[in-house]
Amino acid sequence: MLSTKDRAETCKDQIRAFLASNFYMADADALESHTSLLDQGIVDSAGVLEVIGFIEETFGITVEDSELLPENLDSIQGIAQYILRKQN
């Protein structure tokens, strides 16, 4: 069984790989996990829907309307923390 820290890192790696394959980023590895995806222009409002679909399909959780908040969906770190909270 993976520790919470290991689960978080694995989750971040999956999110980073998804973003790199679906959105333009000059250097996905250089993207800090706390950087705002919206402010950097990596994800736009339509892209948020793609991110939600990825979360639901990959991690088997449902993103509720009330959870569509920047702290949950605007950075790799925020997305990972949101996923881990929903899985517990």
FENGI-V308519 format. One record per residue. RES is the residue in one small letter. PHI is phi in whole degrees, 0 to 359 (* if undefined). Layout:
RES PHI
RES PHI
This chain:
m *
l 284
s 289
t 300
k 296
d 294
r 297
a 296
e 294
t 298
c 298
k 299
d 298
q 295
i 295
r 300
a 296
f 298
l 299
a 296
s 272
n 243
f 225
y 286
m 219
a 301
d 213
a 300
d 292
a 277
l 290
e 292
s 292
h 264
t 292
s 291
l 290
l 286
d 298
q 276
g 75
i 284
v 239
d 254
s 299
a 290
g 295
v 300
l 296
e 296
v 298
i 298
g 301
f 300
i 301
e 295
e 287
t 284
f 252
g 65
i 239
t 255
v 270
e 280
d 305
s 291
e 261
l 280
l 239
p 306
e 295
n 268
l 229
d 259
s 209
i 300
q 297
g 298
i 296
a 298
q 296
y 299
i 299
l 298
r 297
k 291
q 281
n 272
